[in-house]
Amino acid sequence: MVVISLEQNEYSMKHTVTYYECDPQGNVTVGMLINLAILVSEKQSDAVGLGPDIVGQFGGGWVITNYNIEITKLPKVGETVVLSTRATSYNRYFAFREFWIRDQAGNEYAHIASIFVYMDLTTRKMVQIPNEILQPFHSEEVKRIPRVGKLEAITSEELLLRQDYHVRYFDIDANQHVNNAHYFDWMLDVLGEDFMKTHRLKKMLIKYELEVRYGKDLVTSEVAIDDATLMTKHRIGTQGNLNAEANCWWEKLA
């Protein structure tokens, strides 16, 4: 890791893409792209003295509710990229954070807009964000944080592809819930090898409704494909509950 900038509310670091972060074509997977974004935000938090131990002293932790992911190009295995993040704005209950993945010349590969909330780790409910864990980021206090896009839900008339997955012990991270990357894997895997090899993801909106916990039996991933617009609608469910949903826009490869 090489830190290349540390400003009041922006942090950047270099990262060399490894083989285990990539798909069979050598491109970073979307799930790993999100993991890299979380990595740089954690490094920024550590740099301003707000590591997970400090944040946890207030009885809670950060939880992501929404992502808007816009992808120009996915980094390749062995490539060194620049990961950047900024805690852009916040209000009493929501924090808006942005991420960028660029090449070393400054060309943008991806931009990610995200919304975080602060969750009480005992009640598993959203609570007001403690001011002490906001101030060091020097982000802007606003009445309304930016919207990250409105999702189009799957309708009952749409033809679905469906696949069930088991929640494994090693799907759970140190926050005691399913790591965010697995939601992307579940959502996109159901599209199948042929689709994934012949299409490139351009944009993805994802909203988390209810966390998936270990021991929740089967996770059901469903997708509706609109071939005319190259848009896919996704949802993740457990035991009749909606856990997450997403919209994806694709480009067909030549």
HELIX and SHEET records of a PDB file:
HELIX    1   1 TYR A   19  GLU A   21  5                                   3    
HELIX    2   2 VAL A   30  ALA A   47  1                                  18    
HELIX    3   3 PRO A   52  GLY A   56  1                                   5    
HELIX    4   4 ASN A  131  ILE A  133  5                                   3    
HELIX    5   5 GLN A  135  PHE A  137  5                                   3    
HELIX    6   6 TYR A  169  ASP A  171  5                                   3    
HELIX    7   7 ASN A  180  ASP A  189  1                                  10    
HELIX    8   8 GLU A  193  THR A  198  1                                   6    
SHEET    1   A11 VAL A   2  LEU A   6  0                                        
SHEET    2   A11 GLU A  10  THR A  16 -1                                        
SHEET    3   A11 THR A  80  TYR A  90 -1                                        
SHEET    4   A11 ALA A  95  ARG A 102 -1                                        
SHEET    5   A11 GLU A 108  ASP A 120 -1                                        
SHEET    6   A11 GLY A  60  ILE A  71 -1                                        
SHEET    7   A11 HIS A 199  TYR A 208 -1                                        
SHEET    8   A11 ASN A 241  LYS A 252 -1                                        
SHEET    9   A11 MET A 231  THR A 238 -1                                        
SHEET   10   A11 LEU A 218  ASP A 226 -1                                        
SHEET   11   A11 LEU A 160  HIS A 166 -1                                        
SHEET    1   B 4 VAL A   2  LEU A   6  0                                        
SHEET    2   B 4 GLU A  10  THR A  16 -1                                        
SHEET    3   B 4 THR A  80  TYR A  90 -1                                        
SHEET    4   B 4 GLU A 140  GLU A 141  1                                        
SHEET    1   C 6 VAL A   2  LEU A   6  0                                        
SHEET    2   C 6 GLU A  10  THR A  16 -1                                        
SHEET    3   C 6 THR A  80  TYR A  90 -1                                        
SHEET    4   C 6 ALA A  95  ARG A 102 -1                                        
SHEET    5   C 6 GLU A 108  ASP A 120 -1                                        
SHEET    6   C 6 MET A 126  VAL A 127 -1                                        
END                                                                             
